[in-house]
Amino acid sequence: MLLREYRTLAHLSQAELAAKAGVSERSVIRWEQGGSLNMRSLMKLAKALDINPGDLLDRDRGTEAV
């Protein structure tokens, strides 16, 4: 899933990303495993990772949309 890739590129643990985005670590884990992600959370994660929200939805990379 793209979220894991971007988190790894940012050198953040799941706990660090969760704290930076203001979400629970369990939510980050669930989303990385393919759980559904609402628009508000998508925006928080994109901001925390300093990327465009659309980058997490890139279907051309052969992954499922979040």
Backbone hydrogen bonds, N-H to C=O, Kabsch-Sander energy under -0.5 kcal/mol:
donor,donor_aa,acceptor,acceptor_aa,energy
5,E,1,M,-1.4
6,Y,2,L,-2.7
7,R,3,L,-2.5
8,T,4,R,-2.5
9,L,5,E,-2.4
10,A,6,Y,-1.5
11,H,8,T,-1.6
12,L,7,R,-2.1
17,L,13,S,-2.5
18,A,14,Q,-2.4
19,A,15,A,-2.3
20,K,16,E,-2.5
21,A,17,L,-2.4
22,G,18,A,-1.3
23,V,18,A,-2.4
28,V,24,S,-1.7
29,I,25,E,-2.4
30,R,26,R,-2.5
31,W,27,S,-2.9
32,E,28,V,-2.5
33,Q,29,I,-1.3
34,G,31,W,-1.6
35,G,30,R,-2.6
37,L,66,V,-1.5
42,L,38,N,-2.4
43,M,39,M,-2.4
44,K,40,R,-1.9
45,L,41,S,-2.7
46,A,42,L,-2.5
47,K,43,M,-2.3
48,A,44,K,-2.5
49,L,45,L,-2.2
50,D,46,A,-0.7
50,D,47,K,-0.8
51,I,46,A,-2.5
55,D,52,N,-2.0
56,L,52,N,-0.6
56,L,53,P,-1.2
57,L,54,G,-1.4
58,D,55,D,-0.9
59,R,57,L,-0.8
61,R,58,D,-0.9
62,G,59,R,-1.6
